[in-house]
Amino acid sequence: MVVFGGSTVFCAPLPLEQTPTEVMGRRLAAARPDLGIEVQNAGAEWHCSQHSLIKLLTQVRALRPDAVVVTHAINDLYRSFA
């Protein structure tokens, strides 16, 4: 699974083990150890939907993830007024 988003996904101020994607990965792996679930964080500061689409098409698609989660909000709204 790959999670896209802005700073709320990337979470630079937090230690890696406390970021939402790491917590989600641990919980999913604990709930379904038979699936070998891995969660990759593809978030970046100030990224919006366009950035995630470009990253998906140019970098992530080749990895063939089983699932993609997109979490955007304020950056898309902010950039639409710029």
Backbone hydrogen bonds, N-H to C=O, Kabsch-Sander energy under -0.5 kcal/mol:
donor,donor_aa,acceptor,acceptor_aa,energy
2,V,67,A,-1.9
3,V,40,Q,-2.8
4,F,2,V,-0.5
4,F,69,V,-3.4
6,G,71,T,-0.7
9,V,6,G,-1.3
10,F,6,G,-2.5
11,C,7,S,-2.9
14,L,11,C,-1.4
18,Q,15,P,-2.3
19,T,15,P,-0.5
19,T,16,L,-1.5
23,V,19,T,-2.4
24,M,20,P,-2.7
25,G,21,T,-2.4
26,R,22,E,-2.4
27,R,23,V,-2.4
28,L,24,M,-2.8
29,A,25,G,-2.4
30,A,26,R,-2.2
31,A,27,R,-2.2
32,R,28,L,-2.3
35,L,32,R,-1.8
36,G,33,P,-0.6
40,Q,1,M,-3.1
40,Q,38,E,-0.5
42,A,3,V,-3.0
42,A,40,Q,-0.7
44,A,5,G,-1.7
47,H,44,A,-1.9
52,S,48,C,-2.0
53,L,49,S,-2.5
54,I,50,Q,-2.3
55,K,51,H,-2.7
56,L,52,S,-2.8
57,L,53,L,-2.5
58,T,54,I,-2.4
59,Q,55,K,-2.3
60,V,55,K,-2.1
61,R,56,L,-2.7
63,L,60,V,-1.8
64,R,60,V,-0.5
64,R,61,R,-1.6
69,V,2,V,-2.8
71,T,4,F,-2.2
71,T,69,V,-0.5
77,L,73,A,-2.1
78,Y,74,I,-3.3
79,R,75,N,-2.5
80,S,76,D,-1.5
81,F,77,L,-0.7
81,F,78,Y,-1.0
82,A,79,R,-0.6
